[in-house]
Amino acid sequence: MYAWANHGWVTTVGTVLIGPWLLTLATHHGTDRTVLFRIGPLVLHADAYPSAVISTAALLQLLVLPAIGAMADSARSPRRWVMAACLAGSAVAALLATSSGREWLYAGLLYLGGTVIFGASDIVYNSFLPKIASPQRRDTVSSMGFAYGYTGAGVLLAIDLAFIDLHKALGISRAAAVRGSFVSAGIWWAGFGVWALRRLRDRPPPARGSVGTPWQRLAQAVNMLRSLPFTRRYLAAYLLFADAISAVISLSATFITHELFHNSASAASGFLFALILAIQFIAMGGSLLFGRIASVLGAKPTILIGIVVWCAIIAYAYGDLHTKADAVGVGIAIGVVLGGTQSLARSLYSQLVPTGLEATFFGIFEVANQGTSWIAPLLFTVVVDVTGSFRQAILSLMVLFVGGGLLLAATKIGRPGGSSAEAAL
């Protein structure tokens, strides 16, 4: 139920609203190429601001999350850490509704803070999984958490979509309805989050002498990676294609707002809510479909098929996305391939970690997933800033998909059991 709660931030704020909202604020009383600030030779234009903020948020997570995880791991009450982050994050989501006019810096700083708070809560929240579920039930409990997250996001999106569509009947502007959606995400996160966490009990941490400090365990795993070349290669591949997937999801709303709605977040919000709402439920079906394909072909070939589909989606968006119908078609394709590639990427990684150190290696996987997703947004920012073209920027992401696919194709899959893994163990 906590996944149900915090997806109010993930989907409503992070996926649907923040990109178009920052773009609207940055271009208020200006143009796409308005210079927001200049530091020596570095110039940031208004149209590159949303991707710059998203990239900065990812870098902040890379710097902050490992330290937060290490501190929370030795805390007496990790549940209180999640509770505090839940309340702080929900407050930030609601405060985004107070940004208006040309307050692009204020809104950007709020999003940066909210992203770090969400990442901190998610790490500690995930650490409860091995404490509350036996090894036999861990996959089921984890899958149910993801399912609750997708469903909660879909329900909240449906509510907000109805609210935006009925704004005239309610006697409010569309912009006010969008601000109301920020508030709804905060209330959703706080209300369901507090209820879920009150039912959770802290578990005593393992004896420190038997497992070492969090930093010692992390250092041990990093050292072991030197003896696991295919695990290292898969992590590199995953960082590339997962970063590109994350960028497509987080920046697609900005792309559509710019190309189809002339930078108006208020005009785009209703369409984006409906499209992303559909993607939430299509992604669940995509996971099932890719799971069936993987049962025949294997996870690695199925992910490679997914990467090819992602490249086709980007190529189509670059050259042929000109209408709402085109955007709907792209959204359906994203929904099908999104759930499949994400669900199989984690299960495939489980075949490449040493027995007995699964949790530690998945900690690296999680921090990498949350904290290094800055390459693609940074690439997008640079291309938009230099060319002024969102289409050139979206096309540049194909480099990451191709690079990740080539590395994955060169990765030998199988539980480590050879001499290198045994030497590391």
N, C-alpha and C positions, 0 to 999 in steps of 0.2 A: 504493500500500500504506500510505502514511501516513494517508490518509483512512480506510482500513480500521481503522487503529490508533486514531486519536483519536475515532472515533465511539463508542468505549467510554465516553467522557465525555459526548458529545453526547446519546446516547440513553439508556443505562442510568442515568446520574446525572442529567443535566439535564432529560430528558423524563419518565422513569418514576419515579425514586425521590426526588429532592430535595424536591419540593413536599409529598408525603405525609409524608416523614420530618420535615421542619421543622414541619409541622402537628402531628404526633404529639408531638414534643418540646415545642412551645409550649403544648399543651393537657394535658401530663402533670400529673396531680394538680390539674387545674383544669378550666375550661370554655372553650367557644369565645370567650366575652366576657371572659375574664380579661385584665386590663390588664398588658401586659408592661413598658411604661415610659411615662412622661408627661413631655413637655417643654413647659412652659407650657400653652397651650391644645391642643397636639397630643397625642393619645392613640392608642397602637397596641394593638389587641386581638389576642389569640392567633390568631384565625381569619384575620386580615389579614397575619400575619407572612410566610408563604411568598411572596405576591405582592409584599410590600414588599422582601424580599431580592432577588427577581428584578429588580425595578425598579431597585434600588440597583446591582446588578451591571451592568445596561445603562448606567447613568449613569457608572459607573467606567470602562467601556470607552470611552465617548465622550470622557472626559478623558484617558485614558492611551494608547489605541491610536494616535492620530496621531503622538504623540511617539515611541513605540516603532518605528513604521514608518519614521519619518524617520531614527532612529539606526541601525536595522538595515540600511537601504538603503545606508549608507556603510560598513558593517562589512566587515572583511576576510573574515570567514567567516560568512555568514548561516546556513549549515548548522549551525554550532555553536549559534547562537541557537535554532534549532528543536530541536536535541538537548537543550539545557538546559531549554527549556520543556517538552519531552516528559517528561523525568525529573521535573521539579518538579511538573507537573500530575498525573502518575501517583501521586506521593507524596501529594498533596492528596486525590485520590480514595480512596486506601487509608486515609488518616487519618480520613475521614468515618466509617469503621467504628468508630472509638473514641468517637464521640459517643453519649450515652445519657441516660436520665432527663430532667432539665430543662435539658440543655445546649444550649438552642436558640441562644444567642448564639455559642457555640463553633462549632456546625455551620454557622451562617449566615456567620460570618467565613471558615471554610474554603471554602464555596461561592463567596464573593466573590473570594477569592484564586484559586481554580481557574478561575473564569470569565475573569478578566483574563489568566491564564497561557494559557488555551486561545485567547483572541482574539489574543494576541501571536504565538503559534506559527502560527495560521492565516493571519495577514497575511503573515508571512515565507514560509511554505509556499506560499501562492498566488503570491508574487512569483517563484517559480522557473518558473512555467508558460511565460512568454515566453522564458526562457533555455534550456529543454530541448526545446521543441517549435516547429517551424516554423509560420508562419501557416496553412499548408494543413492541418496536423495538430492545431492547437491546440484546435479544437472537439472532435475525437475524444478527445484526451488528457484534456481537462477533463471530458467526459462519462463517460469510463471512471473517472476519479477519483470522481465522484459515485456511479456504480454500485458501485464498490468500497466506498464509505462506507456506502451502504444495505445492501449484502450483509454487510459486517463487523458492522454494528449488529444485523442480523437473526440472524446466527450466535451472537453473544455473548448476545443476549436469549434465544435458544432454550436455550443452556447454563444461564443463570441461572434460567430458568423451570423447567427440569428439577430444578435444585438446590433451589429453593424447594418444589416439589411433593413432593420426596423427603425433606424435612427430618425427618419423623418416623422414616423408615427409617434415616436417618443418625444419629439420636439427638440432634438439635439442635432448638432452638426456631425458629419462623418468623422471629422478630426476628434471631436469629443468622444465618439464611440470607440475610436482607436485608443485614446487615452484610457477609457474605461476597460479596455481589454488588458492593458498593462496592469491595472489594479486587480482585475479578475485573476491574473496569473499569480500575483502576490497572495491574494486571499486563498486561492486554491492550494498553493504550496504550504502556506502556514496552517490552514485548517486541517487538511488531510494529513500533513506531515506531523503536526503535534499529536493528532489522534493516533497515528501509526506508531510513533516513537514512545508514547505512553504505555504501549503494550509490549515494548521491547525491554528486556532485562540485560544489564551488563554482565558479561562473563569474565571470570578472573583471567588475567593474562598468563601465558605459560611461564614457567620458572626461567628467570633471566639467565641463570647460569647454564641451562641446557641448550639454549638457542642463540645466545648472544644478543647484543643490542640491535635495534633495527638497522643502524648504519653498518654494523658488522655483517649482518645477513645480506644486505644489499651489496656490500663490497665483495662478499664471497661469491654471489651470483654473477656479478660483473666479471670477476676473475675467471669463473668457470666458462664464461662465454668464449674465452680465448681458445678453449679446447672443443668448442662446438661450432664448427664453421657453418653448417647448414642452418643451425638456429640463428646465428648472426645474420646470415644471408636472408632468411625469411623475415627477420625483424626489419632489415633494411627495405626489403620489398614491401612489407606491410606499411611501413612509415610512408612510403611514396604513394601507393595506391589508396591507402586509407586517408591520407592527408588530402589527396585530390577529391575523394568522395565527400569528405567533410566540407571542403571548400565549395563544391558544387551545391551541396545542401544549404550551407549558410549564405552563399552569395547568389543563389538562383532567384530569390525574391528581389534582391537589388537589381539583378540583370533584367528581370521581367518589368520591374517598375520603371527602369530607365528606357528600355526599348519599346514598351507597349503603352506606358501610362505617363510619359514625359516627366518623370521624377516626382510624381504626386503619390505619396504614401496613402493618403486618404482615398484617392480614386482606386488604387491598386489593392487595398486591404481586403475588400470583399471577395474579389477573384482569387487572391492568394490564399485566403482562409479556406475557401471551398476546394482549391486544388490540393493544398497540403493536407486538408482533412481526408481527401480521397487517398492520397499517398500513404497516410498512416495505415489504413486498412488493406490497401493493395500490398504494402510491404509485408504484412503478416502472411498473405497468400504467396508472395514471392519467396518467403523463407521456406514454406512447405514445398513449393515447386522445385526450388534449387536443392532441397533436401532429397527429393525423389531422384533428381538427376544425379546427385552425388552418390546415391546408393548404387547407381549403375556405372558411372564413369569414375567416381572417386572425387574427393573434395578439391584437390589441386586442379585437375582439368576443368572442373565446374567453375572454380574461381577465375581461371583464365578465360573461360567463355564469358563470364560476367565482365571482366575487364575489357574484352572486345566490345561488348554491348555498351559499356560506359564510353568508350572512344567513339562509337557510332552516335551516341546521344550528343556528345560534344560537337562532333562534326555537323550534325543536323542543326543544333542550336546556333552554330556559327554562320551557317549559310542559308538556312531555310526557316528559321523561327521569326515570323512576321505578324502572326495573328494570335488571338486567344485560343483558337482551335489548335494551332501548332503547339502552343504552350501546354495545352491539355494532353496532347499526344506525348510530348516529352515527359510530362509529369507521370503519366501511366507507365512509361518505360522505366523511369527512375524508380517508381514504387516496386516494380517487379524485380529489378536487379539489386535494389538497395538492401532489402531484407535478406536476400540470398547471400550476397557477398559478405555482409557483416556477420551473419550467423555462422557461415562456414569458415571465416577467417579465424575465429576463436577456436573452433574445434580442430582445425588443421594445426594451429600452434601447439595444441595440447600433445600432438604426436612428436614434438621436437624438444620437449623439456625433460630433464632427467627425473627419474622416479625418486620420490621423496622430497623434491624441492619444487613441486608444482606451484604452491602458493607464492613462493618468493619470485619465481620466474613470471608468474602472472601479474605480480606487482610491477615488474619491469614493463610488461606488456601494457598494463593499465596506465602507468605514468607516461609511457611513450605515446599511447593513444590520446591522452588528454593534454599532455604538455608540449608535444612537438608538432602540433597541427598548425604551424605558422608558415611553413614553406610555401604552400599553395596560395594562401591569402596574400603573402608578401609578393609572390610572383604576379598575381592578379593586380595588386596595387601598382607595381612598377610599370606593367604594361599599360594599364589605364592612364597612369600619370604621364607616361611618355607619348602614347599614341592618341589618347582621348577616346579610344574605341573599346567598348565593353565586349564586342565580338572578338576582337583580337585577344583580349584578356582571357576570355573563356576558352579560346582555342589553345592558349599557352598551357593550360592544365593537362592537355593530352600528353605532354612530355613526361609528366609524373606517372600517368597510367601506363605508358609504354615502358618506362624505366622499371616500374614495379613489376610489370608483367614479365619482362625479360629476366629479372632477378628471381622471380618465383619459378619460372620455367627451368632455371638452372639449379633449383633447390631440390635436393634429394629428401623425400618425405619418409619418415619412419621413426619410431621411438628410438632415441639414442641408446645403443647397447654395444656399440663397438668400442675399440680401445680408447678412443678420445674421450668418450663420455665416462668410461669406467675410470680412466686416469683422473678426470676431473672430480669424480665422486670419491 
